[in-house]
């Protein structure tokens, strides 16, 4: 996820200070990992330097004054371009799970056990996401569905890899 473009997109609704941007980001997009304050302010500094945001003013707070950032025309153009550019699909051709299976086979370790342990971990996470989806709002449901579909694809691959382990081990010995 592009943090800078996401923060720019949030600024299109109106000027905000860094604390508010972080809070809104975490509510809308930080479902599994909150944004650090340092990341927000470093990103805003880059956006300011690149002319995508400007400091509109300052707000008094409990501590130091807070800068209120506003998106510039260049920022609107940049975030618009980002929104309309399709994301590159990730083909996962350099997959860690595949590398572990091959290395286990090459080293004489039990690749079937590795696949079983990984399958159990995928199923555990799927149960957790399913509970979260059931108890969540529409945003949580969509985020969890996305993750669950990817985990289902991984499970299909794990099953296929397990079924082909003997053939793969034979090919690797050649």
Secondary structure, 3 states (H helix, E strand, C coil): CCHHHHHHHHHCCCCEEHHHHHHHHHHHHCCCCCCCHHHHHHHHHHHHHCCCEEEEEEECCCCCCEEEEEECHHHHHHHHHHHHCCCCCCCCCCCHHHHHHHHHHHHCCCHHHHHHHHHHHHHHHHHHHHHHHHHCCHHHHHHHHHHHHHHHHHHHHHHHHHHCHHHHHHHHHC
